[in-house]
Amino acid sequence: MHRFPLRWTSLPLLAALLALTVGLSACDSLVDQQVRSQVSSSYLQSAEGFNSSVNGAYASLRTWYAKEIGGTMTVFGTDTYQQGSDGSWKHYDSYTGQLSPTDGFAEDLWSSMYEGINTANTVINRSGNIEGLSQDVVTQRVAEAKFIRAHHYFVLVRTYGPVHLTTEETEGVETEASRAPIADVYSQIVTDLRDAIDVLPVEADQYGRATKPAAEHLLSKVLLARGYTDAAQSSDWSNAETLAETVINDYDFRLLEDFGDVFALDNQQNDEVIWAVQYDQNQLINGDGNNFHLYFLMEYDVRPGMSRNVRDGRPWKRFRPTEFTLDSLMADRTNDVRWDRSFKDVFVSNNPGTYTCDGVECTIAEGDTALYFPGYEMPQAEQEARDYMVYTPSEYTDKVYPTLTKHLDPNRPTINDPRGSRDFLAMRLAETHLIAAEAEFQQSKMGEAADHINNVRLRAARESAQGSEAAMRISASDVDLDLILNERGRELLGEMKRWFDLVRTDQLVNRVQNHNPFGASNIEDHHNLRPIPQSQRDRTEGEFPQNPGYGE
């Protein structure tokens, strides 16, 4: 497999291209109504201009993955994560009236997705007669653009419902827009992905480019989601199953033996990863970087024996695991390693000294345990006997709680630098198994569904625990939607899946009411969609309807 990464080294050129080439992005043309100067068509027909446009389409993925907006709109306000002490955008967790048509994130996502779509449209529409590139390369790049366009429309249709649908490049001021039925949006997504599957290689010439199995994984997820909607076709779930099985069986992907190795810092390009959104340690081309290392951390840096450091991260205290996550999803810590491999239970001192720990004096040396999270209610006498600070579940607060380790990044340039360089693992084989299982469940193929779920669960079985495999194995009679959602919650925790999972299965309201103390009393059915940005509606000629529940 080619492991040479796809580098977006032409980002300065890309910025000019987005501002000049397209004139106005699809979103900006409907919102800002500001005319910008044009780059000549001849430049776009050159190898340099065409490649810059393709890079621009890829770069739009960085506005969503591993960013605060992406985490806030997919991790917050679910059954698995609730708000910590700091930060803005808490209305996405509490579902208050601030989640409104003037909300900044609702507008930013809309804008960035349409900018990416318009860049992809530019690549597709201007792909004829590119000077200096072979037709095979051009055809592959067009397929990549269709993959990205499909991806963006899939984010949009699940977030907002019916959305503006265009496959044409916007070159000037345009104020006409309409909300296409979700059936039309899904139809375009499916067409784009099937076109991409026909062309894309099994292995990319540069790591990070779209591939045939990545498109198949995405299409299986698209068909799974469409199968729950009014736009469903009778073959959606069977086709989703077939595509997922193809990705699982026909290529060289495999579940790593150790769940923790999937997220090991020095192992990001591993055999479980189907497709990743790339960041880079070279800050000249890293942009704002991967920011997910910021949001899942507790306030460790003011605790006994600790000070802020690059290894343990910059704690923004945004996303706190719910009791449901800690007490239910991660309850089996004897047989299932995913608690150990997902959360940090020990902080090692980098600030030695004498402190007060659990009411008694403690002396902590450099490199000793400073903070410990046993995960159970350790007796007070036992806590006091330890020469470090112990935090039991009853002592968790909005500042003190278990830290998710999947996104930690000790390779950041400085202690407070938010620009992480880790790739974001957008698609991995464990999820493909769970997609297949859900599609099979919906076809009443419980035995097959159980087999796929067991592939994921048995990988997580603790080898050192006698009988762990038997304890982790499920049977066909165990399979139901709650089990599938719970398994997705355990396996994919903090990976930008959860809000979409709950919306897809019509479990958002129920799960938030039962497991999220901040959103429980406010969430309503209309929160299964986000509000259409008011700026879009204000600057569109004619009517651009708002989603129900968000006013007119």
Helices and strands as residue ranges (DSSP letters): H 11-16, I 17-21, H 26-31, H 41-44, H 47-59, G 60-63, H 68-74, E 81-83, H 91-94, H 104-125, H 135-160, H 182-199, H 212-226, H 236-249, G 259-263, E 273-277, G 292-294, E 319-321, H 323-324, I 325-329, H 338-342, E 343-344, E 346-348, E 353-357, E 360-364, E 369-372, H 380-385, E 389-390, G 393-395, E 403-404, E 424-428, H 429-441, H 446-459, H 468-472, G 476-478, H 481-491, H 498-504, H 508-515, G 525-528, H 534-538
